[in-house]
């Protein structure tokens, strides 16, 4: 059985030691065993769990959502169908965020066009006057 010291685990998982401390404190990874000398010893399973957490974060899941999934999987109260539903909800949330960002981008594009137009709308000119940015 492979065991890692804290610094070794952090290096292998590509996270910093503070991240490991945070995950331990918040119950995302199990508390490690201790060596006879008092060093923390982490297992290969803990490394796998950290990789899972990092992958889930990269997919947009929050640590709260990840912890909930880990707890539910440990007690057997979540199956593949449930997990797929969670993923679909996350995808809908991402789609909504994309839509909002697209609308924001369109408003910015319109503002830019208005600012560069030789015949600015009166409200745009008022904004420029307030900002003391007249031509």
C-alpha positions as CSV (number, residue, x, y, z in Angstrom):
1,X,0.0,0.0,0.0
2,X,1.4,3.4,-1.1
3,X,1.4,6.1,1.5
4,X,2.3,9.7,1.1
5,X,3.5,12.4,3.4
6,X,1.6,15.7,3.2
7,X,4.1,17.3,0.9
8,X,4.4,14.3,-1.3
9,X,0.6,14.1,-1.6
10,X,0.3,17.8,-2.4
11,X,3.0,17.4,-5.2
12,X,1.4,14.2,-6.6
13,X,-2.1,15.8,-6.6
14,X,-0.8,19.1,-7.9
15,X,-2.3,21.1,-5.1
16,X,-0.7,23.1,-2.3
17,X,-0.5,22.0,1.3
18,X,-3.1,24.6,2.3
19,X,-5.5,23.0,0.0
20,X,-5.0,19.7,1.7
21,X,-5.5,21.3,5.1
22,X,-8.7,22.9,3.9
23,X,-10.0,19.7,2.4
24,X,-9.3,17.9,5.7
25,X,-10.9,20.6,7.8
26,X,-14.0,20.6,5.7
27,X,-14.4,16.8,5.5
28,X,-13.6,16.5,1.8
29,X,-10.8,14.0,2.5
30,X,-10.4,11.7,5.5
31,X,-8.1,12.6,8.3
32,X,-4.8,10.8,7.7
33,X,-3.2,8.2,9.9
34,X,-0.1,9.1,11.7
35,X,3.3,7.5,11.6
36,X,5.1,6.5,14.8
37,X,7.0,9.8,14.4
38,X,3.7,11.8,14.1
39,X,3.9,12.4,10.4
40,X,0.6,12.4,8.5
41,X,0.3,9.5,6.1
42,X,-2.1,9.7,3.3
43,X,-3.4,6.8,1.2
44,X,-3.7,6.2,-2.6
45,X,-7.5,6.5,-2.1
46,X,-7.0,10.0,-0.7
47,X,-5.0,10.9,-3.8
48,X,-7.8,9.6,-6.0
49,X,-10.4,11.6,-4.0
50,X,-8.4,14.8,-4.5
51,X,-8.1,14.1,-8.2
52,X,-11.9,13.6,-8.3
53,X,-12.4,16.9,-6.3
54,X,-10.2,18.8,-8.7
55,X,-11.9,17.3,-11.8
56,X,-15.4,18.1,-10.3
57,X,-14.3,21.7,-9.6
58,X,-13.0,22.0,-13.2
59,X,-16.6,21.0,-14.3
60,X,-18.0,23.9,-12.3
61,X,-19.1,22.1,-9.2
62,X,-18.7,23.9,-5.9
63,X,-17.0,22.3,-2.9
64,X,-20.3,22.1,-1.2
65,X,-21.8,20.2,-4.1
66,X,-18.8,17.9,-4.2
67,X,-18.9,17.2,-0.5
68,X,-22.7,16.4,-0.7
69,X,-22.0,14.0,-3.6
70,X,-19.2,12.3,-1.6
71,X,-21.4,11.9,1.4
72,X,-24.3,10.5,-0.6
73,X,-22.1,8.1,-2.5
74,X,-20.6,6.9,0.8
75,X,-24.0,6.0,2.2
76,X,-25.2,4.6,-1.1
77,X,-28.0,7.2,-1.5
78,X,-26.9,8.4,-4.9
79,X,-26.8,6.3,-8.1
80,X,-25.8,7.0,-11.7
81,X,-29.3,8.3,-12.6
82,X,-29.1,10.8,-9.7
83,X,-25.6,11.8,-10.7
84,X,-26.7,12.4,-14.3
85,X,-29.6,14.6,-13.1
86,X,-27.1,16.7,-11.1
87,X,-24.9,17.0,-14.1
88,X,-27.9,18.1,-16.3
89,X,-28.9,20.7,-13.7
90,X,-25.3,22.0,-13.7
91,X,-25.4,22.1,-17.5
92,X,-28.6,24.1,-17.5
93,X,-27.1,26.6,-15.0
94,X,-24.0,26.9,-17.3
95,X,-26.3,27.5,-20.3
96,X,-28.1,30.2,-18.3
97,X,-24.8,31.9,-17.3
98,X,-23.7,31.8,-21.0
99,X,-26.9,33.4,-22.0
100,X,-26.5,36.2,-19.4
101,X,-22.9,36.7,-20.5
102,X,-23.9,36.9,-24.1
103,X,-26.5,39.6,-23.3
104,X,-23.9,41.5,-21.4
105,X,-21.5,41.3,-24.3
106,X,-24.2,42.5,-26.7
107,X,-24.8,45.5,-24.4
108,X,-21.1,46.3,-24.3
109,X,-20.9,46.0,-28.1
110,X,-23.8,48.4,-28.5
111,X,-22.2,50.8,-26.0
112,X,-18.9,50.7,-27.9
113,X,-20.7,51.3,-31.2
114,X,-22.6,54.2,-29.7
115,X,-19.4,55.7,-28.3
116,X,-17.6,55.4,-31.7
117,X,-20.6,56.7,-33.7
118,X,-20.3,60.3,-35.0
119,X,-24.0,60.7,-34.3
120,X,-24.2,59.6,-30.7
121,X,-27.5,59.1,-29.0
122,X,-28.3,61.9,-26.5
123,X,-28.1,59.5,-23.5
124,X,-24.7,58.3,-24.5
125,X,-23.5,61.9,-24.9
126,X,-24.9,62.7,-21.4
127,X,-23.0,59.8,-20.0
128,X,-19.8,61.0,-21.6
129,X,-20.4,64.5,-20.2
130,X,-20.9,63.1,-16.7
131,X,-17.6,61.2,-17.1
132,X,-16.0,64.2,-18.5
133,X,-15.1,62.4,-21.7
134,X,-16.3,64.7,-24.4
135,X,-14.6,64.8,-27.8
